[in-house]
């Protein structure tokens, strides 16, 4: 049986996303090209962003302001932070089982 979503997921187009994050649209495009942001594409092939990507941009900006590293370096840092978060969740789950 085929199921259909009753509500279309919320998405922000490039300009709306840029306004929501305070970034210039060209900076957003660069962050996408570097793999730091994960947009979707709409039916026309234009970039569109789920609301969770607003938090991702805020994280990138915080790292950029607090650490003297490039955007490429921020990619590595965010990957490491995500991995640490995963490992901490695993440890919490293991400690609950004991």
N, C-alpha and C positions, 0 to 999 in steps of 0.2 A: 504494500500500500504506500502510495506517495503522500508525504505530508508537506504542508506549506506553512511558512511563518505567517502569523496573523498580523504582525507588526514588523515593518521594515526596520532593521537596526539603525541606530542613530549614527550618522557619519557627517564629518565636517569637510567641506571642500577646501582647497588649498588656501584661498584668501580668508575664509572663516577660521581655519586652523591657525594661520599666521597671526590674525588678530587675537585669537584666544591665548596664544603663547607669547605674544610680543615679539615674534621673530619676523624678519623680512621674508617674503615668499622665496627669494633666491637662496637664503640661508636654509630654509626648510628643504628646498630641492637638494642642496648640497648634503644635508644630514641624511636625506633619503639615499642619495648616491653612495654615501659612506656606510650605509647599512645601520645607522644609529636610530632611525625611525622606520616603522613598518606600516606603511599605508596600504590601502587596497586601491583598486581601480574601479571607477564607475563604468556604466555601459558605454560611455564615450571614450574610455581609456584615461580619463583624468584622475589625478590623485585625489583620494578621499581618506579621511582619518577617523578611526574610532575614537571616542572620548578618552579612552585609556592612554592614547598617545599624547594627550596634553600633559599628563603626569610624566611621561617619558621625556618630553621636551624640558620640563621643569628640572628633572634629574640631571639632564645633560647640561643645562645652564648652571645649576649649582656646582657641578663638578668642574666646569670650565672656569667659573669664577674663583673656586677655592684651590684648584691645582694648576700649576703652570705647565699644562700639557696640551697637545694639539687635539683636534676632534678625533683623529685616528686613535690617539692614545686613550681618549675617553671611551671609545669602543671596547678596548681591552679592559679598562676599569669596570665598565658596566657589565661585561661578560663575567668578570671575576666576582663582582658583587652579587650578580644573579646566582652564580654557582654557590657562593657562600650561603645565600638565603636558602637554596635547595638543600644543602648539607645540614644546615641548622634545623630545617623542617624534618629531615630524616632523623636527626638525633632526638628531637622532641618526641616524635612518634615512637622511637625505640625505647625511650625512657618511660613512656606511658605504659608500654607493654610489660615492663619489668615489675 
